[in-house]
Amino acid sequence: MKRSALLKKLLATTTLTLVSLLPFSPLMGYASAATLTSGSTSISDSRPGTASTSYTMTFSNVTTSSTKCIMVVFSNAATGGSVPTNMVTSGVALSGTSNYMPTPASWSAASSTPGTVKVTFTTGETPASATARTLVLTGITNGTVADTVYYAQLSTYNNTDCATSPLDSGNATFIYTNGQAVSMTVDPSLAFTVAGVASGQTVNAATTTVTTTGTTIPLGTVTSSTNAIGASDLTVTTNAGAGYTVYARYVAGLSNGSHTITDWTGTNAAPTTFSAAGTESFGYTTNDATLGTGTANRFTSSGPKWAKFTTSNLEVAYNAAGITSDVTRIGYQVGIAGTTPAGTYTGTVILTATPSY
């Protein structure tokens, strides 16, 4: 081989060797995103398929420089992956409680790609702190697969294209869980007591003339010149959702065996003012002005009104809801005529409290 040809070959070989040793990096000339830390994602309702759910993402180590896009990709992988099954993000909105940006009202959230949310502000803002920055997205429908780990891939950019000028990136995991069915039973309750009322007390604007007990109404010796009035206090406690009604009736009228005291003429639906002394009559009243049937204040309107007992239940107290220690006072009044036969008259009044569940 000639010397000139050998020299050309060596030069060619040397040139190739020099080219192969030039350093090259595919990242040369490009910026890389900083890594966010302490990431977490909380969900307002973690049940699969729940609509209008809020997702709160919190990160630290945030770059405190102008930010124009915050992008969240919900995925089944830490990088890449696919959106959780049946997750819907098209109705997403940015909550004003977010503090990732100083003025969240200036930013707008949109999701043109399922599972990807872009929160942007053309002017851009600098996060107020690098620590504990939160982004709260609302209006999201959860995916439908429970007990599977999903990822919120959050990245930020100093460009509204959400692709160039990257700033930060990080992941936070979350899981959908089925709600636990909680059940309990509350037993129905009812407490009903009847207490006596002393003489000289008022009952629906009338004044008692005798003292009663919880089990007796001793009207005493009655004359044609003075009617006898007694009273009872009825106390009800119940957890019945629709409240309760107390009914009154008698087994039979006041009788001495051969004669029965005439019933008063007023009725439960239309009670009337009791007659003055000298008229034979027996009846009752109530101070409940909110009865559940008919005219609610029919016994209390325009002075005390009275009605006759019957052998059927008659409303004397009512409340529309469960209540504790609700007290109603009912009264008994008897009058006799000068011709009412002498003797001892007795009878039995029955009071029944009925809750409505």
Helices and strands as residue ranges (DSSP letters): H 3-20, E 34-35, E 37-43, E 53-60, E 67-75, E 93-94, G 104-106, E 108-113, E 116-125, E 133-140, E 149-157, E 166-175, E 190-196, E 202-203, E 206-207, E 228-238, E 244-250, E 281-286, E 314-319, E 323-335, E 349-355
